[in-house]
Amino acid sequence: MADTIRISTAAATTIQPIKQSKPFPTTKALTYLILIAGGLLCLLPFIWMLSWSLMNNFEVIAGRFIPATPIWQNYATAWDTAQFSRFMWNSVRITAITITGLLLFCIPAAYAFARMRFWGRNVIFALFLATLMIPDIVTLIPNLLTVVWISRLSESIFGPGGAWLNNWQSLTIPFMASAFTIFLLRQFFAQIPNDLWDAARIDGATHLTFLRYIAIPLSRAPIMTIVTFAFIGSWNSLVWPLLVVNTDEWRPVAFGLTKFVQTDAGDEFHLQMAASVIMIIPLLIVYFLTQKQFTAGIYSGGVKG
Amino acid sequence: MPLILDVPARLRGQSITQGAFVNEFYASFSFPQSIAAGNLMLALIITAVIMTVMWSRLIRHEQATHWLITAWTAGMLLMGGAWALMLTILEASTSIAASLAAGVEMPIWTQVLIIGAGTGLVGIALWLWQRTLHNHAAGSRTFILRVLAVILLVVGAVTLIRELPAAFADADQSVLRSFNVTFMFTLFSVPLQISLGLALAVLLFQNLKGKSLFRVVFFLPYVTPFVATSVVFSLLFSHNPSSPINQLLRALSIEPQNWLRESRGIFTLILGDGIPDFLAGPGLALLVIILFNVWIYAGYSAVIFLAGLGGIENDLYEAARIDGANGWHQFRFITLPLLSPTTFFLLLVSTIGTFQTFTQIFLLRKPGGYQAVDTLNIYIFNEIQRDSPNFGYGSALAFVLFGVILVLTVLQNRVAGRKVFYG
């Protein structure tokens, strides 16, 4: 037994030098080459965006790749002419309201579905899940009509200030309840061991205190995922604002940029590029900060708005 | 044969009831020409079937030439299929033109009934065909009978379904065009983004330096807002002769193109104006949007594939390597089958998503390219966004789109779902 082992190790040591002197790793080099080419293809539009944002308009039209002298002033000009102070502030407001509402409504709903027993719970949850199968385009028009109708009703009750259209309500309230969010959270809440609930109840906890002090702290990761996705969805949203808002007062930044590109700065390509760079930056920061949650959200089937 | 096939066309002239239709259908068999044609067809089919049966006997003896015959048959089938497809499309387009010119409409429910019955017949034929294939050993007489029944059913189905072009002729032509664009967009985008994603993921799933950096880079197009990146693409593919892509074309001594403002099909542009419309391919403007879409989603697919690859056990590769499998074999017989659930998921999700694409197209549609890029989703949006919005029509179209997506998903489930290998 010992002999054979010794023989095999000896054989291994004699083979090793041959292995080490293998030729230049062609496949590995080729792999790198293809990956770098793919990476460059992914990055090239961004590089172009950056370099164009530093040129003057003539250079952009001439199709140059590197600016003669970088004009950093472009960013300030773009910020001002695209009214980004206003649009950014709008987007921040809309995002903040949406996320607050989302957490306020979805966390208790998910908790109730996961840990409370009430009549028709499973049927209602199945209905919630069924809405996930319906494409957005089908619900778009009914949603729009509902919001228009509520807007009129609320206007007739509260006066002109109560209208939902052209106001924060139409931009945020429809997104405060999301079947996907409730589903994701429910799965997490359902995993919390029952022993914890029993122990808490002996100590006199109600469902609300259990949710506040045990369930939410335990599910910090999925909640972060939800917040990240809500932020991205709200930051990128274009279709819905196009339909319900027609004044600058509540236009989010994606809409603002589109309007800027299509009308205000139709020929000033360098400013379009600078504005695009500005719009991307907050999202990139969020992406790099929350990479883990982001990937988790992707894997659990989250979609980008 | 053409006489039988003309039933719906002749029907349109009469007062229309189901009874009249059945009468017409039977009557068309008693025309002398159709009897003669029928006999000829029958003879042809019978000889063909007999030959096939004899052939299959022959093949059993000569295993060596089996692959040759299989290849030959496959080639013939492919050619025949292509020919039939082309004929069908030509036929459909001429009959659409004819019905347009005739301008006589059947009531919608009659059309629905006729087309539904035709589809039902196809279903029955398919079912019978599958049973026939299973009971191959049942003896050649029943086999021939069954094949004949299948052929009759298919003929009947074709007769009925030929009403479809006429129904389409009444349809909103711009809706039909937008459907065509939607299909084209999906057909070109989804396979490209999935295969590129797979390639990137497989290459990336090795012990490489900078793996996480690559992953971040591949994911960037998906993360950044389309609103911003679409601006870059519209400039890269600008109609301006000095835009980067046009400069690249000039370096390859190709004329600059109008890109996003060009609605003519790419094959028309490459081969000249002579080719028929249905072979024109996606418009040049749509091609740019397809590239944009692939650029966005290839990295996304790669990241999903990476998760799938992580689930495959390394032992399998080791065992295969010991058995002498090379890289391609490992990919073909281990990676691909074990990755099939991921691939299937991506196929479903990407098809559904691509069918509903809005933002990318909305941002990149430029005057001159509208015809080539307006998908059904864009059409619906325009329908509700204009000054006198037509919510009812928009909702109806949205439901049609939903129905198509549903049917496609079910089809994918039944066709591709069977090939998925779950561990």
Chai-1 contact restraints between the chains, C-beta under 6 A:
chainA,res_idxA,chainB,res_idxB,connection_type,confidence,min_distance_angstrom,max_distance_angstrom,comment,restraint_id
A,T31,B,L203,contact,1.0,0.0,6.0,A-B,restraint_1
A,I34,B,L203,contact,1.0,0.0,6.0,A-B,restraint_2
A,L35,B,L203,contact,1.0,0.0,6.0,A-B,restraint_3
A,L35,B,F214,contact,1.0,0.0,6.0,A-B,restraint_4
A,G38,B,L200,contact,1.0,0.0,6.0,A-B,restraint_5
A,G39,B,F214,contact,1.0,0.0,6.0,A-B,restraint_6
A,G39,B,V217,contact,1.0,0.0,6.0,A-B,restraint_7
A,C42,B,V217,contact,1.0,0.0,6.0,A-B,restraint_8
A,C42,B,F218,contact,1.0,0.0,6.0,A-B,restraint_9
A,C42,B,P221,contact,1.0,0.0,6.0,A-B,restraint_10
A,P45,B,V232,contact,1.0,0.0,6.0,A-B,restraint_11
A,W48,B,V232,contact,1.0,0.0,6.0,A-B,restraint_12
A,M49,B,V232,contact,1.0,0.0,6.0,A-B,restraint_13
A,A62,B,S242,contact,1.0,0.0,6.0,A-B,restraint_14
A,G63,B,S242,contact,1.0,0.0,6.0,A-B,restraint_15
A,G63,B,S243,contact,1.0,0.0,6.0,A-B,restraint_16
A,G63,B,P244,contact,1.0,0.0,6.0,A-B,restraint_17
A,G63,B,Q247,contact,1.0,0.0,6.0,A-B,restraint_18
A,P135,B,Q356,contact,1.0,0.0,6.0,A-B,restraint_19
A,P135,B,F402,contact,1.0,0.0,6.0,A-B,restraint_20
A,I137,B,Q356,contact,1.0,0.0,6.0,A-B,restraint_21
A,I137,B,N377,contact,1.0,0.0,6.0,A-B,restraint_22
A,I137,B,A398,contact,1.0,0.0,6.0,A-B,restraint_23
A,V138,B,A398,contact,1.0,0.0,6.0,A-B,restraint_24
A,V138,B,F402,contact,1.0,0.0,6.0,A-B,restraint_25
A,I141,B,I384,contact,1.0,0.0,6.0,A-B,restraint_26
A,I141,B,F391,contact,1.0,0.0,6.0,A-B,restraint_27
A,I141,B,G394,contact,1.0,0.0,6.0,A-B,restraint_28
A,I141,B,S395,contact,1.0,0.0,6.0,A-B,restraint_29
A,N236,B,P225,contact,1.0,0.0,6.0,A-B,restraint_30
A,L238,B,T359,contact,1.0,0.0,6.0,A-B,restraint_31
A,V239,B,F358,contact,1.0,0.0,6.0,A-B,restraint_32
A,A254,B,V227,contact,1.0,0.0,6.0,A-B,restraint_33
A,L257,B,V227,contact,1.0,0.0,6.0,A-B,restraint_34
A,T258,B,V227,contact,1.0,0.0,6.0,A-B,restraint_35
A,V261,B,V231,contact,1.0,0.0,6.0,A-B,restraint_36
A,F269,B,L235,contact,1.0,0.0,6.0,A-B,restraint_37
A,Q272,B,V231,contact,1.0,0.0,6.0,A-B,restraint_38
A,S276,B,A228,contact,1.0,0.0,6.0,A-B,restraint_39
A,S276,B,V231,contact,1.0,0.0,6.0,A-B,restraint_40
A,M279,B,A228,contact,1.0,0.0,6.0,A-B,restraint_41
A,I280,B,T224,contact,1.0,0.0,6.0,A-B,restraint_42
A,I280,B,A228,contact,1.0,0.0,6.0,A-B,restraint_43
A,Y287,B,V223,contact,1.0,0.0,6.0,A-B,restraint_44
A,Y299,B,A307,contact,1.0,0.0,6.0,A-B,restraint_45
